[in-house]
């Protein structure tokens, strides 16, 4: 997801996106353990998206508290 789209999202939207990516990461781990994982590269993409969303969540929370 592009940076500009994440900047325009609200805190609630970012938190729901974070939850969906966390669930996807959990499902990928289960698939890997059972040997059913088709795209191992998806781990890297999901991990980076989670980090990106967390960054924007922290920035927005700091703006609210200031």
mmCIF file of the N, C-alpha and C atoms, coordinates in Angstrom:
data_MODEL
# 
_entry.id   MODEL 
# 
loop_
_atom_site.group_PDB 
_atom_site.id 
_atom_site.type_symbol 
_atom_site.label_atom_id 
_atom_site.label_alt_id 
_atom_site.label_comp_id 
_atom_site.label_asym_id 
_atom_site.label_entity_id 
_atom_site.label_seq_id 
_atom_site.pdbx_PDB_ins_code 
_atom_site.Cartn_x 
_atom_site.Cartn_y 
_atom_site.Cartn_z 
_atom_site.occupancy 
_atom_site.B_iso_or_equiv 
_atom_site.pdbx_formal_charge 
_atom_site.auth_seq_id 
_atom_site.auth_comp_id 
_atom_site.auth_asym_id 
_atom_site.auth_atom_id 
_atom_site.pdbx_PDB_model_num 
ATOM 1   N N  . UNK A 1 1  ? 0.843  -1.171  0.000  1.00 0.00 ? 1  UNK A N  1 
ATOM 2   C CA . UNK A 1 1  ? 0.000  0.000   0.000  1.00 0.00 ? 1  UNK A CA 1 
ATOM 3   C C  . UNK A 1 1  ? 0.892  1.238   0.000  1.00 0.00 ? 1  UNK A C  1 
ATOM 4   N N  . UNK A 1 2  ? 0.584  2.196   -0.860 1.00 0.00 ? 2  UNK A N  1 
ATOM 5   C CA . UNK A 1 2  ? 1.405  3.409   -0.926 1.00 0.00 ? 2  UNK A CA 1 
ATOM 6   C C  . UNK A 1 2  ? 1.329  4.242   0.356  1.00 0.00 ? 2  UNK A C  1 
ATOM 7   N N  . UNK A 1 3  ? 2.378  4.982   0.581  1.00 0.00 ? 3  UNK A N  1 
ATOM 8   C CA . UNK A 1 3  ? 2.497  5.817   1.774  1.00 0.00 ? 3  UNK A CA 1 
ATOM 9   C C  . UNK A 1 3  ? 1.377  6.848   1.847  1.00 0.00 ? 3  UNK A C  1 
ATOM 10  N N  . UNK A 1 4  ? 0.995  7.423   0.713  1.00 0.00 ? 4  UNK A N  1 
ATOM 11  C CA . UNK A 1 4  ? -0.031 8.463   0.704  1.00 0.00 ? 4  UNK A CA 1 
ATOM 12  C C  . UNK A 1 4  ? -1.391 7.924   1.151  1.00 0.00 ? 4  UNK A C  1 
ATOM 13  N N  . UNK A 1 5  ? -1.681 6.668   0.845  1.00 0.00 ? 5  UNK A N  1 
ATOM 14  C CA . UNK A 1 5  ? -2.954 6.087   1.276  1.00 0.00 ? 5  UNK A CA 1 
ATOM 15  C C  . UNK A 1 5  ? -2.980 5.893   2.783  1.00 0.00 ? 5  UNK A C  1 
ATOM 16  N N  . UNK A 1 6  ? -1.854 5.496   3.353  1.00 0.00 ? 6  UNK A N  1 
ATOM 17  C CA . UNK A 1 6  ? -1.792 5.292   4.795  1.00 0.00 ? 6  UNK A CA 1 
ATOM 18  C C  . UNK A 1 6  ? -1.895 6.608   5.556  1.00 0.00 ? 6  UNK A C  1 
ATOM 19  N N  . UNK A 1 7  ? -1.376 7.679   4.990  1.00 0.00 ? 7  UNK A N  1 
ATOM 20  C CA . UNK A 1 7  ? -1.436 8.975   5.659  1.00 0.00 ? 7  UNK A CA 1 
ATOM 21  C C  . UNK A 1 7  ? -2.866 9.485   5.773  1.00 0.00 ? 7  UNK A C  1 
ATOM 22  N N  . UNK A 1 8  ? -3.722 9.111   4.831  1.00 0.00 ? 8  UNK A N  1 
ATOM 23  C CA . UNK A 1 8  ? -5.093 9.609   4.819  1.00 0.00 ? 8  UNK A CA 1 
ATOM 24  C C  . UNK A 1 8  ? -6.043 8.778   5.663  1.00 0.00 ? 8  UNK A C  1 
ATOM 25  N N  . UNK A 1 9  ? -5.604 7.671   6.204  1.00 0.00 ? 9  UNK A N  1 
ATOM 26  C CA . UNK A 1 9  ? -6.458 6.789   6.995  1.00 0.00 ? 9  UNK A CA 1 
ATOM 27  C C  . UNK A 1 9  ? -6.543 7.288   8.438  1.00 0.00 ? 9  UNK A C  1 
ATOM 28  N N  . UNK A 1 10 ? -7.654 6.960   9.090  1.00 0.00 ? 10 UNK A N  1 
ATOM 29  C CA . UNK A 1 10 ? -7.833 7.317   10.495 1.00 0.00 ? 10 UNK A CA 1 
ATOM 30  C C  . UNK A 1 10 ? -7.186 6.253   11.375 1.00 0.00 ? 10 UNK A C  1 
ATOM 31  N N  . UNK A 1 11 ? -7.147 6.535   12.661 1.00 0.00 ? 11 UNK A N  1 
ATOM 32  C CA . UNK A 1 11 ? -6.565 5.577   13.607 1.00 0.00 ? 11 UNK A CA 1 
ATOM 33  C C  . UNK A 1 11 ? -7.319 4.260   13.588 1.00 0.00 ? 11 UNK A C  1 
ATOM 34  N N  . UNK A 1 12 ? -8.639 4.322   13.569 1.00 0.00 ? 12 UNK A N  1 
ATOM 35  C CA . UNK A 1 12 ? -9.433 3.098   13.570 1.00 0.00 ? 12 UNK A CA 1 
ATOM 36  C C  . UNK A 1 12 ? -9.188 2.261   12.321 1.00 0.00 ? 12 UNK A C  1 
ATOM 37  N N  . UNK A 1 13 ? -9.102 2.922   11.185 1.00 0.00 ? 13 UNK A N  1 
ATOM 38  C CA . UNK A 1 13 ? -8.846 2.200   9.934  1.00 0.00 ? 13 UNK A CA 1 
ATOM 39  C C  . UNK A 1 13 ? -7.473 1.535   9.959  1.00 0.00 ? 13 UNK A C  1 
ATOM 40  N N  . UNK A 1 14 ? -6.484 2.259   10.479 1.00 0.00 ? 14 UNK A N  1 
ATOM 41  C CA . UNK A 1 14 ? -5.133 1.690   10.561 1.00 0.00 ? 14 UNK A CA 1 
ATOM 42  C C  . UNK A 1 14 ? -5.099 0.500   11.512 1.00 0.00 ? 14 UNK A C  1 
ATOM 43  N N  . UNK A 1 15 ? -5.826 0.591   12.621 1.00 0.00 ? 15 UNK A N  1 
ATOM 44  C CA . UNK A 1 15 ? -5.841 -0.513  13.579 1.00 0.00 ? 15 UNK A CA 1 
ATOM 45  C C  . UNK A 1 15 ? -6.517 -1.749  13.002 1.00 0.00 ? 15 UNK A C  1 
ATOM 46  N N  . UNK A 1 16 ? -7.589 -1.557  12.230 1.00 0.00 ? 16 UNK A N  1 
ATOM 47  C CA . UNK A 1 16 ? -8.238 -2.713  11.613 1.00 0.00 ? 16 UNK A CA 1 
ATOM 48  C C  . UNK A 1 16 ? -7.338 -3.340  10.547 1.00 0.00 ? 16 UNK A C  1 
ATOM 49  N N  . UNK A 1 17 ? -6.629 -2.497  9.793  1.00 0.00 ? 17 UNK A N  1 
ATOM 50  C CA . UNK A 1 17 ? -5.688 -3.022  8.808  1.00 0.00 ? 17 UNK A CA 1 
ATOM 51  C C  . UNK A 1 17 ? -4.585 -3.816  9.495  1.00 0.00 ? 17 UNK A C  1 
ATOM 52  N N  . UNK A 1 18 ? -4.107 -3.298  10.629 1.00 0.00 ? 18 UNK A N  1 
ATOM 53  C CA . UNK A 1 18 ? -3.053 -3.982  11.371 1.00 0.00 ? 18 UNK A CA 1 
ATOM 54  C C  . UNK A 1 18 ? -3.537 -5.352  11.836 1.00 0.00 ? 18 UNK A C  1 
ATOM 55  N N  . UNK A 1 19 ? -4.766 -5.417  12.331 1.00 0.00 ? 19 UNK A N  1 
ATOM 56  C CA . UNK A 1 19 ? -5.311 -6.694  12.791 1.00 0.00 ? 19 UNK A CA 1 
ATOM 57  C C  . UNK A 1 19 ? -5.412 -7.697  11.647 1.00 0.00 ? 19 UNK A C  1 
ATOM 58  N N  . UNK A 1 20 ? -5.828 -7.238  10.474 1.00 0.00 ? 20 UNK A N  1 
ATOM 59  C CA . UNK A 1 20 ? -5.953 -8.174  9.349  1.00 0.00 ? 20 UNK A CA 1 
ATOM 60  C C  . UNK A 1 20 ? -4.581 -8.689  8.913  1.00 0.00 ? 20 UNK A C  1 
ATOM 61  N N  . UNK A 1 21 ? -3.574 -7.822  8.910  1.00 0.00 ? 21 UNK A N  1 
ATOM 62  C CA . UNK A 1 21 ? -2.227 -8.266  8.544  1.00 0.00 ? 21 UNK A CA 1 
ATOM 63  C C  . UNK A 1 21 ? -1.651 -9.210  9.593  1.00 0.00 ? 21 UNK A C  1 
ATOM 64  N N  . UNK A 1 22 ? -1.963 -8.975  10.857 1.00 0.00 ? 22 UNK A N  1 
ATOM 65  C CA . UNK A 1 22 ? -1.485 -9.873  11.916 1.00 0.00 ? 22 UNK A CA 1 
ATOM 66  C C  . UNK A 1 22 ? -2.133 -11.254 11.759 1.00 0.00 ? 22 UNK A C  1 
ATOM 67  N N  . UNK A 1 23 ? -3.421 -11.279 11.416 1.00 0.00 ? 23 UNK A N  1 
ATOM 68  C CA . UNK A 1 23 ? -4.094 -12.554 11.186 1.00 0.00 ? 23 UNK A CA 1 
ATOM 69  C C  . UNK A 1 23 ? -3.502 -13.267 9.982  1.00 0.00 ? 23 UNK A C  1 
ATOM 70  N N  . UNK A 1 24 ? -3.203 -12.509 8.934  1.00 0.00 ? 24 UNK A N  1 
ATOM 71  C CA . UNK A 1 24 ? -2.604 -13.109 7.743  1.00 0.00 ? 24 UNK A CA 1 
ATOM 72  C C  . UNK A 1 24 ? -1.237 -13.698 8.074  1.00 0.00 ? 24 UNK A C  1 
ATOM 73  N N  . UNK A 1 25 ? -0.456 -12.983 8.883  1.00 0.00 ? 25 UNK A N  1 
ATOM 74  C CA . UNK A 1 25 ? 0.859  -13.484 9.278  1.00 0.00 ? 25 UNK A CA 1 
ATOM 75  C C  . UNK A 1 25 ? 0.731  -14.786 10.070 1.00 0.00 ? 25 UNK A C  1 
ATOM 76  N N  . UNK A 1 26 ? -0.270 -14.844 10.947 1.00 0.00 ? 26 UNK A N  1 
ATOM 77  C CA . UNK A 1 26 ? -0.504 -16.055 11.723 1.00 0.00 ? 26 UNK A CA 1 
ATOM 78  C C  . UNK A 1 26 ? -0.888 -17.211 10.794 1.00 0.00 ? 26 UNK A C  1 
ATOM 79  N N  . UNK A 1 27 ? -1.762 -16.941 9.827  1.00 0.00 ? 27 UNK A N  1 
ATOM 80  C CA . UNK A 1 27 ? -2.160 -17.983 8.878  1.00 0.00 ? 27 UNK A CA 1 
ATOM 81  C C  . UNK A 1 27 ? -0.979 -18.460 8.041  1.00 0.00 ? 27 UNK A C  1 
ATOM 82  N N  . UNK A 1 28 ? -0.107 -17.545 7.665  1.00 0.00 ? 28 UNK A N  1 
ATOM 83  C CA . UNK A 1 28 ? 1.084  -17.929 6.909  1.00 0.00 ? 28 UNK A CA 1 
ATOM 84  C C  . UNK A 1 28 ? 1.987  -18.841 7.732  1.00 0.00 ? 28 UNK A C  1 
ATOM 85  N N  . UNK A 1 29 ? 2.116  -18.540 9.023  1.00 0.00 ? 29 UNK A N  1 
ATOM 86  C CA . UNK A 1 29 ? 2.936  -19.393 9.892  1.00 0.00 ? 29 UNK A CA 1 
ATOM 87  C C  . UNK A 1 29 ? 2.350  -20.797 9.987  1.00 0.00 ? 29 UNK A C  1 
ATOM 88  N N  . UNK A 1 30 ? 1.003  -20.877 10.100 1.00 0.00 ? 30 UNK A N  1 
ATOM 89  C CA . UNK A 1 30 ? 0.360  -22.185 10.163 1.00 0.00 ? 30 UNK A CA 1 
ATOM 90  C C  . UNK A 1 30 ? 0.562  -22.956 8.862  1.00 0.00 ? 30 UNK A C  1 
ATOM 91  N N  . UNK A 1 31 ? 0.416  -22.255 7.735  1.00 0.00 ? 31 UNK A N  1 
ATOM 92  C CA . UNK A 1 31 ? 0.597  -22.902 6.448  1.00 0.00 ? 31 UNK A CA 1 
ATOM 93  C C  . UNK A 1 31 ? 2.033  -23.413 6.295  1.00 0.00 ? 31 UNK A C  1 
ATOM 94  N N  . UNK A 1 32 ? 2.980  -22.618 6.784  1.00 0.00 ? 32 UNK A N  1 
ATOM 95  C CA . UNK A 1 32 ? 4.386  -23.027 6.689  1.00 0.00 ? 32 UNK A CA 1 
ATOM 96  C C  . UNK A 1 32 ? 4.644  -24.280 7.520  1.00 0.00 ? 32 UNK A C  1 
ATOM 97  N N  . UNK A 1 33 ? 4.077  -24.326 8.707  1.00 0.00 ? 33 UNK A N  1 
ATOM 98  C CA . UNK A 1 33 ? 4.318  -25.476 9.575  1.00 0.00 ? 33 UNK A CA 1 
ATOM 99  C C  . UNK A 1 33 ? 3.687  -26.750 9.025  1.00 0.00 ? 33 UNK A C  1 
ATOM 100 N N  . UNK A 1 34 ? 2.602  -26.600 8.261  1.00 0.00 ? 34 UNK A N  1 
ATOM 101 C CA . UNK A 1 34 ? 1.931  -27.762 7.692  1.00 0.00 ? 34 UNK A CA 1 
ATOM 102 C C  . UNK A 1 34 ? 2.442  -28.095 6.290  1.00 0.00 ? 34 UNK A C  1 
ATOM 103 N N  . UNK A 1 35 ? 3.344  -27.289 5.760  1.00 0.00 ? 35 UNK A N  1 
ATOM 104 C CA . UNK A 1 35 ? 3.917  -27.544 4.455  1.00 0.00 ? 35 UNK A CA 1 
ATOM 105 C C  . UNK A 1 35 ? 3.014  -27.158 3.303  1.00 0.00 ? 35 UNK A C  1 
ATOM 106 N N  . UNK A 1 36 ? 2.059  -26.259 3.540  1.00 0.00 ? 36 UNK A N  1 
ATOM 107 C CA . UNK A 1 36 ? 1.113  -25.863 2.501  1.00 0.00 ? 36 UNK A CA 1 
ATOM 108 C C  . UNK A 1 36 ? 1.377  -24.461 1.962  1.00 0.00 ? 36 UNK A C  1 
ATOM 109 N N  . UNK A 1 37 ? 2.463  -23.848 2.348  1.00 0.00 ? 37 UNK A N  1 
ATOM 110 C CA . UNK A 1 37 ? 2.745  -22.476 1.960  1.00 0.00 ? 37 UNK A CA 1 
ATOM 111 C C  . UNK A 1 37 ? 3.155  -22.407 0.493  1.00 0.00 ? 37 UNK A C  1 
ATOM 112 N N  . UNK A 1 38 ? 2.406  -21.611 -0.292 1.00 0.00 ? 38 UNK A N  1 
ATOM 113 C CA . UNK A 1 38 ? 2.686  -21.500 -1.718 1.00 0.00 ? 38 UNK A CA 1 
ATOM 114 C C  . UNK A 1 38 ? 3.637  -20.350 -2.040 1.00 0.00 ? 38 UNK A C  1 
ATOM 115 N N  . UNK A 1 39 ? 3.496  -19.234 -1.320 1.00 0.00 ? 39 UNK A N  1 
ATOM 116 C CA . UNK A 1 39 ? 4.327  -18.060 -1.591 1.00 0.00 ? 39 UNK A CA 1 
ATOM 117 C C  . UNK A 1 39 ? 5.106  -17.667 -0.341 1.00 0.00 ? 39 UNK A C  1 
ATOM 118 N N  . UNK A 1 40 ? 6.299  -18.172 -0.164 1.00 0.00 ? 40 UNK A N  1 
ATOM 119 C CA . UNK A 1 40 ? 7.088  -17.802 1.005  1.00 0.00 ? 40 UNK A CA 1 
ATOM 120 C C  . UNK A 1 40 ? 7.464  -16.323 1.018  1.00 0.00 ? 40 UNK A C  1 
ATOM 121 N N  . UNK A 1 41 ? 7.478  -15.693 -0.142 1.00 0.00 ? 41 UNK A N  1 
ATOM 122 C CA . UNK A 1 41 ? 7.838  -14.281 -0.212 1.00 0.00 ? 41 UNK A CA 1 
ATOM 123 C C  . UNK A 1 41 ? 6.769  -13.390 0.414  1.00 0.00 ? 41 UNK A C  1 
ATOM 124 N N  . UNK A 1 42 ? 5.590  -13.928 0.615  1.00 0.00 ? 42 UNK A N  1 
ATOM 125 C CA . UNK A 1 42 ? 4.500  -13.143 1.217  1.00 0.00 ? 42 UNK A CA 1 
ATOM 126 C C  . UNK A 1 42 ? 4.837  -12.754 2.657  1.00 0.00 ? 42 UNK A C  1 
ATOM 127 N N  . UNK A 1 43 ? 5.656  -13.577 3.348  1.00 0.00 ? 43 UNK A N  1 
ATOM 128 C CA . UNK A 1 43 ? 6.084  -13.251 4.705  1.00 0.00 ? 43 UNK A CA 1 
ATOM 129 C C  . UNK A 1 43 ? 6.748  -11.878 4.758  1.00 0.00 ? 43 UNK A C  1 
ATOM 130 N N  . UNK A 1 44 ? 7.640  -11.635 3.827  1.00 0.00 ? 44 UNK A N  1 
ATOM 131 C CA . UNK A 1 44 ? 8.389  -10.384 3.799  1.00 0.00 ? 44 UNK A CA 1 
ATOM 132 C C  . UNK A 1 44 ? 7.451  -9.198  3.562  1.00 0.00 ? 44 UNK A C  1 
ATOM 133 N N  . UNK A 1 45 ? 6.519  -9.357  2.651  1.00 0.00 ? 45 UNK A N  1 
ATOM 134 C CA . UNK A 1 45 ? 5.582  -8.283  2.324  1.00 0.00 ? 45 UNK A CA 1 
ATOM 135 C C  . UNK A 1 45 ? 4.696  -7.966  3.527  1.00 0.00 ? 45 UNK A C  1 
ATOM 136 N N  . UNK A 1 46 ? 4.168  -8.998  4.159  1.00 0.00 ? 46 UNK A N  1 
ATOM 137 C CA . UNK A 1 46 ? 3.283  -8.800  5.307  1.00 0.00 ? 46 UNK A CA 1 
ATOM 138 C C  . UNK A 1 46 ? 4.034  -8.161  6.460  1.00 0.00 ? 46 UNK A C  1 
ATOM 139 N N  . UNK A 1 47 ? 5.255  -8.617  6.708  1.00 0.00 ? 47 UNK A N  1 
ATOM 140 C CA . UNK A 1 47 ? 6.053  -8.055  7.802  1.00 0.00 ? 47 UNK A CA 1 
ATOM 141 C C  . UNK A 1 47 ? 6.318  -6.569  7.586  1.00 0.00 ? 47 UNK A C  1 
ATOM 142 N N  . UNK A 1 48 ? 6.628  -6.193  6.345  1.00 0.00 ? 48 UNK A N  1 
ATOM 143 C CA . UNK A 1 48 ? 6.906  -4.787  6.054  1.00 0.00 ? 48 UNK A CA 1 
ATOM 144 C C  . UNK A 1 48 ? 5.643  -3.935  6.142  1.00 0.00 ? 48 UNK A C  1 
ATOM 145 N N  . UNK A 1 49 ? 4.512  -4.479  5.732  1.00 0.00 ? 49 UNK A N  1 
ATOM 146 C CA . UNK A 1 49 ? 3.252  -3.734  5.850  1.00 0.00 ? 49 UNK A CA 1 
ATOM 147 C C  . UNK A 1 49 ? 2.894  -3.496  7.309  1.00 0.00 ? 49 UNK A C  1 
ATOM 148 N N  . UNK A 1 50 ? 3.110  -4.495  8.143  1.00 0.00 ? 50 UNK A N  1 
ATOM 149 C CA . UNK A 1 50 ? 2.841  -4.339  9.581  1.00 0.00 ? 50 UNK A CA 1 
ATOM 150 C C  . UNK A 1 50 ? 3.723  -3.239  10.153 1.00 0.00 ? 50 UNK A C  1 
ATOM 151 N N  . UNK A 1 51 ? 4.979  -3.228  9.788  1.00 0.00 ? 51 UNK A N  1 
ATOM 152 C CA . UNK A 1 51 ? 5.898  -2.197  10.279 1.00 0.00 ? 51 UNK A CA 1 
ATOM 153 C C  . UNK A 1 51 ? 5.477  -0.820  9.782  1.00 0.00 ? 51 UNK A C  1 
ATOM 154 N N  . UNK A 1 52 ? 5.080  -0.732  8.530  1.00 0.00 ? 52 UNK A N  1 
ATOM 155 C CA . UNK A 1 52 ? 4.659  0.546   7.956  1.00 0.00 ? 52 UNK A CA 1 
ATOM 156 C C  . UNK A 1 52 ? 3.407  1.076   8.667  1.00 0.00 ? 52 UNK A C  1 
ATOM 157 N N  . UNK A 1 53 ? 2.441  0.199   8.912  1.00 0.00 ? 53 UNK A N  1 
ATOM 158 C CA . UNK A 1 53 ? 1.211  0.614   9.595  1.00 0.00 ? 53 UNK A CA 1 
ATOM 159 C C  . UNK A 1 53 ? 1.518  1.042   11.021 1.00 0.00 ? 53 UNK A C  1 
ATOM 160 N N  . UNK A 1 54 ? 2.386  0.289   11.713 1.00 0.00 ? 54 UNK A N  1 
ATOM 161 C CA . UNK A 1 54 ? 2.760  0.668   13.079 1.00 0.00 ? 54 UNK A CA 1 
ATOM 162 C C  . UNK A 1 54 ? 3.429  2.033   13.115 1.00 0.00 ? 54 UNK A C  1 
ATOM 163 N N  . UNK A 1 55 ? 4.240  2.335   12.127 1.00 0.00 ? 55 UNK A N  1 
ATOM 164 C CA . UNK A 1 55 ? 4.900  3.635   12.065 1.00 0.00 ? 55 UNK A CA 1 
ATOM 165 C C  . UNK A 1 55 ? 3.866  4.757   11.969 1.00 0.00 ? 55 UNK A C  1 
ATOM 166 N N  . UNK A 1 56 ? 2.899  4.597   11.069 1.00 0.00 ? 56 UNK A N  1 
ATOM 167 C CA . UNK A 1 56 ? 1.886  5.635   10.914 1.00 0.00 ? 56 UNK A CA 1 
ATOM 168 C C  . UNK A 1 56 ? 0.976  5.729   12.131 1.00 0.00 ? 56 UNK A C  1 
ATOM 169 N N  . UNK A 1 57 ? 0.694  4.595   12.777 1.00 0.00 ? 57 UNK A N  1 
ATOM 170 C CA . UNK A 1 57 ? -0.100 4.631   14.007 1.00 0.00 ? 57 UNK A CA 1 
ATOM 171 C C  . UNK A 1 57 ? 0.628  5.430   15.079 1.00 0.00 ? 57 UNK A C  1 
ATOM 172 N N  . UNK A 1 58 ? 1.915  5.189   15.244 1.00 0.00 ? 58 UNK A N  1 
ATOM 173 C CA . UNK A 1 58 ? 2.688  5.923   16.249 1.00 0.00 ? 58 UNK A CA 1 
ATOM 174 C C  . UNK A 1 58 ? 2.739  7.412   15.933 1.00 0.00 ? 58 UNK A C  1 
ATOM 175 N N  . UNK A 1 59 ? 2.904  7.782   14.669 1.00 0.00 ? 59 UNK A N  1 
ATOM 176 C CA . UNK A 1 59 ? 2.937  9.194   14.296 1.00 0.00 ? 59 UNK A CA 1 
ATOM 177 C C  . UNK A 1 59 ? 1.613  9.861   14.603 1.00 0.00 ? 59 UNK A C  1 
ATOM 178 N N  . UNK A 1 60 ? 0.515  9.204   14.264 1.00 0.00 ? 60 UNK A N  1 
ATOM 179 C CA . UNK A 1 60 ? -0.798 9.797   14.505 1.00 0.00 ? 60 UNK A CA 1 
ATOM 180 C C  . UNK A 1 60 ? -1.101 9.920   15.991 1.00 0.00 ? 60 UNK A C  1 
ATOM 181 N N  . UNK A 1 61 ? -0.674 8.916   16.763 1.00 0.00 ? 61 UNK A N  1 
ATOM 182 C CA . UNK A 1 61 ? -0.898 8.981   18.214 1.00 0.00 ? 61 UNK A CA 1 
ATOM 183 C C  . UNK A 1 61 ? -0.089 10.113  18.848 1.00 0.00 ? 61 UNK A C  1 
ATOM 184 N N  . UNK A 1 62 ? 1.125  10.343  18.367 1.00 0.00 ? 62 UNK A N  1 
ATOM 185 C CA . UNK A 1 62 ? 1.942  11.429  18.899 1.00 0.00 ? 62 UNK A CA 1 
ATOM 186 C C  . UNK A 1 62 ? 1.326  12.786  18.565 1.00 0.00 ? 62 UNK A C  1 
ATOM 187 N N  . UNK A 1 63 ? 0.749  12.917  17.375 1.00 0.00 ? 63 UNK A N  1 
ATOM 188 C CA . UNK A 1 63 ? 0.100  14.172  16.993 1.00 0.00 ? 63 UNK A CA 1 
ATOM 189 C C  . UNK A 1 63 ? -1.113 14.443  17.863 1.00 0.00 ? 63 UNK A C  1 
ATOM 190 N N  . UNK A 1 64 ? -1.851 13.404  18.201 1.00 0.00 ? 64 UNK A N  1 
ATOM 191 C CA . UNK A 1 64 ? -3.038 13.569  19.050 1.00 0.00 ? 64 UNK A CA 1 
ATOM 192 C C  . UNK A 1 64 ? -2.671 13.976  20.460 1.00 0.00 ? 64 UNK A C  1 
ATOM 193 N N  . UNK A 1 65 ? -1.583 13.419  20.978 1.00 0.00 ? 65 UNK A N  1 
ATOM 194 C CA . UNK A 1 65 ? -1.172 13.683  22.358 1.00 0.00 ? 65 UNK A CA 1 
ATOM 195 C C  . UNK A 1 65 ? -0.476 15.033  22.506 1.00 0.00 ? 65 UNK A C  1 
ATOM 196 N N  . UNK A 1 66 ? 0.057  15.560  21.427 1.00 0.00 ? 66 UNK A N  1 
ATOM 197 C CA . UNK A 1 66 ? 0.798  16.821  21.519 1.00 0.00 ? 66 UNK A CA 1 
ATOM 198 C C  . UNK A 1 66 ? -0.112 18.017  21.569 1.00 0.00 ? 66 UNK A C  1 
# 
